[in-house]
């Protein structure tokens, strides 16, 4: 056996180097894929937690979920409603980023608050909000919807 190893040492060394290179190449391909998959799973889980919190908020504060922005006169109510819709937008953005299947449910949620969304977007307060409204298919009237 020792004689065989001695005679084939160079070939075995080359074979070992090829195996090492193959293992390194495999690691270069597999590790980024695994990291990407772990990141996707984490983002999905985080989005689902955000959605659960949104649902909890809706159950705890149904008056915000059903509010008509144009009729809110009290500044405290307007602030609470604004925060609620901002959280809805954040939730929608997170959920749509995880899967396009969430687009329609999020469009439905946002459509219920179209008056507020269009009022704020038309006032130019948030360009990203306007972009998201357009991306999700909500069409705002050219004038302030509260007037």
C-alpha positions in Angstrom: 0.0 0.0 0.0 2.8 2.4 0.9 4.4 1.8 -2.5 1.2 2.6 -4.3 0.8 5.9 -2.3 4.3 6.9 -3.0 4.0 6.2 -6.7 0.7 8.1 -7.0 1.3 10.9 -4.5 1.4 13.5 -7.2 -1.9 12.4 -8.8 -3.5 12.1 -5.4 -2.3 15.6 -4.5 -3.8 16.9 -7.7 -7.1 15.1 -7.0 -7.1 16.5 -3.5 -6.6 20.0 -5.0 -9.5 19.5 -7.5 -11.7 18.3 -4.6 -10.8 21.3 -2.5 -11.5 23.7 -5.4 -14.8 22.0 -6.1 -15.8 22.3 -2.4 -14.9 25.9 -2.4 -16.8 26.6 -5.6 -19.8 24.8 -4.2 -19.6 26.9 -1.1 -19.5 30.1 -3.1 -22.7 29.1 -4.8 -24.6 27.5 -1.9 -23.8 29.9 0.9 -25.2 33.1 -0.8 -28.3 31.1 -1.7 -28.8 29.9 1.9 -28.2 33.4 3.2 -30.7 34.8 0.7 -33.3 32.1 1.6 -32.8 32.9 5.3 -33.3 36.6 4.6 -36.4 35.9 2.7 -37.9 33.8 5.4 -37.0 36.4 8.0 -38.7 39.2 5.9 -41.8 37.0 5.4 -42.0 36.3 9.2 -41.5 40.0 10.0 -44.2 41.0 7.5 -46.7 38.5 9.0 -46.0 39.9 12.5 -46.6 43.4 11.2 -49.9 42.2 9.7 -50.9 40.6 12.9 -50.3 43.8 14.8 -52.3 45.7 12.2 -55.2 43.3 12.7 -54.9 43.6 16.5 -54.9 47.4 16.2 -58.0 47.2 13.9 -59.8 45.0 16.5 -58.8 47.3 19.4 -59.7 50.5 17.5 -62.5 49.8 15.1 -63.4 53.4 15.1 -60.2 54.1 13.2 -60.8 51.3 10.7 -64.2 52.8 9.9 -63.5 56.5 10.2 -64.3 59.0 7.5 -61.4 61.3 7.3 -63.4 64.3 6.0 -65.7 64.2 9.0 -63.1 64.0 11.7 -62.9 67.4 13.4 -61.1 66.7 16.6 -57.3 67.0 16.2 -56.7 63.9 18.4 -59.0 61.8 16.3 -57.3 63.0 13.1 -53.9 62.3 14.5 -54.9 58.8 15.6 -56.5 58.1 12.2 -53.5 59.4 10.4 -51.2 57.1 12.4 -53.6 54.2 11.8 -53.5 54.7 8.0 -49.7 55.2 8.0 -49.4 51.8 9.8 -51.8 50.3 7.2 -49.5 51.7 4.4 -46.4 50.2 6.1 -48.2 46.9 6.5 -49.3 46.9 2.9 -45.8 47.7 1.7 -44.3 44.9 3.8 -46.9 42.3 2.7 -46.7 43.1 -1.0 -43.0 42.9 -0.8 -43.3 39.3 0.5 -45.8 38.1 -2.1 -47.8 39.6 -4.9 -50.7 37.5 -3.6 -51.1 40.2 -0.9 -51.6 43.0 -3.4 -55.4 42.6 -3.7 -56.2 42.3 0.0 -54.0 45.3 0.7 -55.7 47.3 -2.2 -59.0 46.5 -0.5 -57.8 47.8 2.9 -56.4 50.9 1.3 -59.5 51.6 -0.8 -61.5 52.0 2.5 -59.2 54.9 3.3 -58.9 56.4 -0.1 -60.2 59.8 1.0 -57.4 60.3 3.5 -54.7 58.8 1.2 -55.7 61.0 -1.7 -55.9 64.1 0.5 -52.5 63.6 1.9 -51.0 62.5 -1.4 -52.5 65.5 -3.2 -51.2 67.9 -0.6 -47.7 66.6 -1.5 -46.9 65.6 2.0 -45.4 62.3 1.1 -44.1 61.4 -2.4 -43.5 57.8 -1.4 -47.1 57.5 -0.3 -48.3 58.8 -3.6 -46.1 56.3 -5.4 -47.5 53.4 -3.3 -51.1 54.6 -3.9 -50.5 54.5 -7.6 -48.6 51.2 -7.4 -51.5 49.6 -5.6 -54.0 50.9 -8.2 -55.8 53.6 -6.2 -56.9 56.4 -8.5 -57.2 59.7 -6.7 -59.4 62.5 -8.0 -57.6 65.6 -9.3 -59.0 67.8 -6.4 -59.0 67.3 -2.7 -61.6 64.6 -2.0 -62.8 66.3 1.2 -64.0 69.4 -0.7 
